[in-house]
Every structure is written in C-alpha cells, then in structure tokens.
Amino acid sequence: MAHTQVRRPAFVPEVQLHLADDIDVLWRTVGIDTPPPYWGFAWLGGQAVARYVLDHPEQVAGLRVLDLATGSGLVALAAVAAGAAEVTAADIDPYSAAAVALNARLNGATVRFVADDLLMAEPPAVDVVLVGDVCYEQEMARRMLSWLARTEARVLLGDPGRSYLPQGGLVTLASYEIPTTRSLEGVQVKRVRVFSPAAR
C-alpha cells in the first residue's frame, strides 16, 4: 500500500489496480530474496489478454476461468467484468495474494485465490485458462507450455515477443500496440499478441 498507487492501466481503463512505478525500487523494498514483484505492475501480456476478454466477453461469460500466474490479478478482474461465472487467480508469490485481494476490493469483484504451484499437478477442471506474459524465462516457459498442452480448457495466452515464446503451434487472435515505459520494457509502445494453441 505504501509503495503503490491506485491507477487504471492505459490499455485496460475498466480495471483499477494498485501499481508501482519502478520494479527495482519495489523489489528492494519487499526484499531482494523474495520473488520479483510482478504483482505491482500491469504487464503487457496480461493487458492484452484482459483487453481481448473485455472486447470478446463470449470467451468467458458464464464459464469457469483460471488466471494462471496472475500477478496483480488484472486478467482475473477482466474475466469477472466480462461475466465469467467463477474466476480463480493462481500465483505462487504470497504478495500476489495480497495484491489480488486489494485489487478485487477496488473493483467490487470476487476472485478466488490459489497459492499452490498448479504446474506441479494436472490441470484443474475449468473452461478457460488465461495466461499473460509467462515466456520471459526458459524454464518457466517450458513448464507452463507443457502444462497448457495437457489442459482440456480453452487457452488464451498474451505475449509481447518474449524470448521463449514458441515459434509455432499458436494461432494469433488479436494484436495490439500497447503503451508501456522504458523502465519496464525499454520502449514506449510495444506490439502484443493474444494467442490460442493451434489444436484448440
């Protein structure tokens, strides 16, 4: 609370979040021995998935939705706003649990939070899995994509061209030019796409 401000991401103004300005400052504040504070930022892949869900509510309306590696809860909150019947946000960072609870309260939304590493188990029985910005690190991308290949749910994956995004097997559903900051991405605007696995 002391190191974030309530803002609306420029590309998803329907949602309010507690957001920070500088990831390095926030990380030093919470402790460098903790996971990076992804929960304090509206990452590009998540913004793209949130925008897609809000613009295409039929993708989630009335369905059971899982937001995997939720961070701030942005994508989960977009799914609630789009009419999902039940939304679960999952993340292994305990700070994410606090961020999602605070952000859900800001938006008058109900989101169930799961702190388990879901990648260690078989995918749960949900209708839609939403994933934003998870291909930034090789092992994370490998585990995530292997797990997603096993789910029977519809998958929507947002990515701004991270290093470990697969070069094949994905269908582009939407492409956006999303404003960002040089401190986070090194540019002021970045092209971000929303994908679905080709077999789905």
C-alpha positions in Angstrom: 0.0 0.0 0.0 2.9 2.4 0.8 4.7 1.8 -2.4 1.8 1.6 -5.0 -0.8 4.0 -6.2 -4.3 3.2 -7.5 -4.4 3.6 -11.3 -6.1 2.4 -14.4 -3.8 0.7 -16.9 -4.0 2.9 -20.1 -5.0 -0.1 -22.3 -7.5 -1.5 -19.8 -9.1 1.5 -18.1 -12.1 -0.6 -17.0 -9.9 -2.0 -14.2 -8.3 -0.3 -11.2 -5.0 -1.7 -9.7 -2.5 -0.8 -7.0 0.5 -0.2 -9.3 4.2 0.8 -8.6 6.5 2.9 -10.8 9.8 1.1 -10.5 10.3 -2.6 -10.2 13.8 -2.4 -8.8 12.8 0.0 -6.1 9.8 -2.1 -5.2 11.9 -5.3 -5.2 14.4 -3.8 -2.8 11.6 -2.6 -0.6 9.9 -6.0 -0.3 13.2 -7.9 -0.1 15.6 -8.9 -2.9 15.4 -12.5 -1.6 11.7 -12.7 -2.5 10.4 -13.4 -6.0 10.3 -10.3 -8.3 7.3 -8.2 -7.5 5.4 -8.9 -10.7 2.1 -8.2 -8.8 2.9 -4.5 -8.7 2.7 -4.0 -12.5 0.3 -4.4 -15.4 2.5 -6.5 -17.7 1.9 -6.2 -21.4 0.8 -9.8 -22.0 -1.7 -9.5 -19.2 -3.1 -6.2 -20.6 -3.5 -7.8 -24.0 -5.4 -10.8 -22.6 -7.6 -8.5 -20.4 -8.4 -6.3 -23.4 -9.3 -9.3 -25.5 -11.6 -10.8 -22.8 -13.3 -7.4 -22.3 -13.8 -6.9 -26.0 -14.9 -10.5 -26.5 -16.9 -11.4 -23.4 -18.3 -14.5 -25.0 -14.9 -16.1 -24.5 -15.5 -16.3 -20.7 -19.2 -15.3 -20.0 -20.9 -17.9 -17.8 -17.7 -20.1 -17.6 -15.2 -21.2 -15.0 -12.0 -19.3 -15.6 -8.4 -19.7 -14.3 -5.9 -16.9 -14.5 -2.6 -18.6 -14.2 0.4 -16.6 -12.8 -2.0 -13.9 -12.0 0.4 -11.3 -10.5 -1.8 -8.2 -9.8 -5.0 -10.1 -10.8 -5.6 -7.8 -13.8 -6.7 -10.7 -16.1 -8.8 -12.3 -13.5 -10.6 -9.0 -12.8 -11.2 -8.5 -16.6 -12.8 -12.0 -16.7 -15.1 -11.1 -13.8 -16.1 -7.9 -15.6 -16.7 -9.9 -18.8 -19.2 -12.1 -17.0 -17.3 -15.2 -16.0 -19.3 -17.4 -13.7 -16.3 -18.3 -11.5 -12.8 -16.9 -11.5 -9.7 -18.3 -9.8 -6.4 -16.5 -9.7 -3.3 -18.5 -9.1 0.2 -17.4 -8.2 3.0 -18.8 -6.0 4.0 -15.4 -4.7 2.3 -14.6 -1.3 2.4 -10.9 -2.1 0.3 -11.6 -5.2 -2.4 -13.0 -2.8 -2.5 -9.6 -1.0 -2.4 -7.6 -4.3 -5.3 -9.6 -5.8 -7.4 -9.2 -2.7 -6.8 -5.4 -2.6 -7.4 -5.1 -6.4 -10.6 -7.2 -6.2 -11.9 -5.0 -3.4 -11.1 -1.9 -5.5 -13.2 -3.3 -8.4 -16.0 -4.7 -6.3 -15.1 -8.2 -7.7 -15.0 -11.7 -6.2 -11.9 -13.7 -7.1 -10.8 -16.9 -5.5 -7.0 -17.1 -5.0 -4.9 -20.3 -5.1 -1.3 -20.1 -3.8 -0.3 -23.6 -5.0 2.1 -24.2 -7.9 -0.6 -25.6 -10.2 2.1 -26.6 -12.7 3.1 -29.4 -10.3 -0.3 -31.1 -10.7 -2.7 -32.0 -13.5 -4.8 -29.0 -14.9 -8.0 -28.4 -12.9 -11.5 -28.7 -14.3 -12.1 -25.2 -15.7 -13.5 -24.0 -19.0 -10.9 -21.3 -19.9 -7.3 -20.7 -18.8 -5.9 -17.2 -19.2 -2.2 -16.6 -19.2 -0.4 -13.3 -19.6 3.4 -12.8 -20.1 4.9 -16.1 -19.0 7.5 -16.8 -21.7 10.2 -14.5 -20.3 12.4 -17.2 -18.7 13.2 -20.6 -20.4 12.3 -23.0 -17.6 9.1 -21.1 -16.7 8.0 -21.1 -20.4 8.8 -24.8 -20.7 6.8 -25.8 -17.7 3.9 -23.6 -18.5 3.6 -24.6 -22.1 3.8 -28.3 -21.2 1.1 -27.9 -18.6 -1.1 -25.9 -21.0 -0.8 -28.6 -23.6 -2.5 -31.0 -21.1 -5.5 -28.9 -20.2 -8.8 -29.5 -21.9 -9.8 -25.9 -21.4 -9.7 -23.1 -23.9 -6.4 -21.3 -23.6 -5.7 -17.6 -24.2 -2.0 -16.6 -24.0 -0.8 -13.0 -24.2 2.8 -12.2 -25.1 4.8 -9.2 -26.2 7.5 -11.1 -28.0 9.3 -12.6 -25.1 12.4 -14.7 -25.8 10.9 -18.1 -25.1 7.5 -17.8 -26.9 7.2 -20.8 -29.2 7.7 -20.1 -32.8 5.0 -22.5 -33.9 1.7 -24.1 -32.7 -0.1 -20.9 -31.9 -2.9 -19.0 -33.7 -2.9 -15.2 -33.4 -6.3 -14.0 -32.2 -5.5 -10.3 -31.8 -2.6 -7.9 -32.0 -2.3 -4.6 -30.1 0.1 -1.7 -29.8 0.2 -1.1 -26.0 1.9 1.9 -24.3 4.5 1.0 -21.7 7.5 2.6 -20.1 11.2 2.4 -20.9 12.0 1.3 -17.3 9.9 -1.9 -17.8 10.3 -2.6 -21.5 12.9 -0.3 -22.9 10.4 1.2 -25.3 7.3 3.4 -25.0 5.0 1.2 -27.2 5.1 -2.5 -27.9 3.3 -4.9 -30.1 1.5 -7.5 -28.0 -0.5 -10.5 -29.3 -3.1 -12.9 -27.9 -2.7 -16.5 -29.0 -4.6 -19.7 -28.7 -2.9 -23.1 -29.3 -3.4 -24.2 -32.9 -5.1 -27.5 -32.0 -7.9 -25.9 -30.0 
